Amino acid sequence: MVELSAYQVDTVFHALSDTTRRHMLRELALGERTVGQLAEPHAMSLAAASKHIKVLEGAGLVRREIQGRTHLCRLDPGPLATAHQWLSFYERFWTGRLDALERLLKEDDTRKAAAEQNTRLPPSKPGNDA
């Protein structure tokens, strides 16, 4: 997998930041669609849909093929895989941090339970030491 530059990662996350564009990508994951088919569920003009598609194209997420007057769009998942790889680093980081926090909280709970158990024990009587 080719490593994306910081600019390329930024353009992918910018493209993904919009709900309409994420929905378009979901549709394209099912197969190629025309600009009209991508615009239809959003009740938007072809021009507005085309602007969204241009953002997706700029991020390398969509390829557009013109066949006469029809514009067919296809998903190009490569940049998504690289963005996922970038996010995976932070997932491992936070998972490690959360695991350490969980361990500390369990140790604290164990200490508190032991301290509470010690306060419940009846006091020993003098002279009963073994």
C-alpha positions in Angstrom: 0.0 0.0 0.0 1.4 3.4 -1.0 1.8 5.8 1.9 -0.3 9.0 1.4 1.2 12.4 2.1 -0.2 14.6 4.8 -2.1 16.6 2.2 -3.6 13.4 0.7 -4.7 12.2 4.2 -6.2 15.6 4.8 -8.2 15.5 1.6 -9.5 12.0 2.4 -10.7 13.1 5.9 -12.2 16.3 4.4 -14.1 14.3 1.9 -15.3 11.9 4.6 -16.4 14.8 6.9 -19.6 15.3 5.0 -22.7 13.1 5.5 -23.8 13.3 1.9 -20.4 12.3 0.6 -20.2 9.4 3.0 -23.6 8.2 1.8 -22.4 8.5 -1.8 -19.4 6.3 -1.0 -21.7 3.7 0.6 -23.7 3.7 -2.6 -20.6 3.3 -4.7 -19.4 0.4 -2.6 -22.5 -1.4 -4.0 -21.4 -0.7 -7.6 -21.1 2.1 -10.1 -23.7 4.8 -10.1 -24.5 7.8 -12.3 -24.3 11.3 -10.9 -28.2 11.4 -11.1 -28.4 8.2 -9.1 -26.1 9.6 -6.4 -28.0 12.9 -6.3 -31.5 11.3 -6.1 -31.7 10.2 -2.4 -30.6 13.7 -1.3 -33.1 15.7 -3.4 -30.2 17.8 -4.8 -29.4 19.1 -8.2 -27.0 17.4 -10.5 -24.7 20.4 -10.1 -24.7 20.1 -6.3 -24.0 16.3 -6.6 -21.3 17.0 -9.0 -19.6 19.3 -6.5 -19.6 16.6 -3.9 -18.3 14.1 -6.4 -15.4 16.5 -7.3 -14.4 16.5 -3.7 -14.4 12.7 -3.6 -12.4 12.6 -6.9 -9.9 15.1 -5.4 -9.4 12.8 -2.5 -8.9 9.9 -4.9 -11.9 8.1 -3.6 -14.0 8.2 -6.8 -13.2 7.7 -10.5 -15.6 9.2 -13.0 -16.0 7.9 -16.5 -17.9 9.9 -19.1 -19.9 7.9 -21.6 -21.6 10.3 -23.9 -23.8 12.5 -21.6 -23.7 10.0 -18.8 -21.1 10.3 -16.0 -20.5 7.0 -14.3 -18.8 7.0 -10.9 -16.8 4.2 -9.3 -15.4 3.8 -5.8 -11.6 3.7 -5.5 -11.0 2.2 -2.0 -7.2 2.7 -2.0 -7.2 6.0 -0.1 -9.7 4.6 2.4 -7.4 1.7 3.2 -4.5 4.0 3.8 -6.7 6.3 6.0 -7.7 3.2 7.9 -4.0 2.3 8.4 -3.3 5.8 9.7 -6.2 5.5 12.1 -5.1 2.1 13.2 -2.0 3.5 14.8 -4.1 5.7 17.1 -6.5 2.8 17.8 -3.5 0.7 19.0 -2.3 3.7 21.1 -5.7 4.3 22.7 -6.4 0.6 23.2 -3.0 0.3 25.1 -3.9 3.4 27.2 -7.4 2.1 28.0 -6.0 -1.3 28.9 -3.6 0.3 31.3 -6.4 2.4 32.8 -8.5 -0.7 33.2 -5.7 -2.5 35.0 -5.1 0.5 37.4 -8.9 0.7 38.2 -9.0 -3.0 38.9 -6.0 -2.8 41.2 -7.6 0.2 43.0 -10.9 -1.8 43.4 -8.9 -4.7 44.8 -7.2 -2.4 47.3 -10.4 -0.8 48.4 -12.1 -4.2 48.8 -9.2 -5.5 50.9 -9.3 -2.3 53.0 -13.0 -2.6 53.5 -12.7 -6.3 54.4 -10.0 -5.4 57.1 -12.4 -2.9 58.7 -15.2 -5.5 59.0 -13.1 -8.1 60.9 -13.9 -8.2 64.5 -11.1 -7.0 66.7 -9.0 -9.8 68.1 -9.2 -10.5 71.9 -6.0 -10.0 73.9 -4.3 -13.2 74.8 -5.8 -15.2 71.9 -2.7 -14.8 69.8 -1.4 -18.1 68.5 
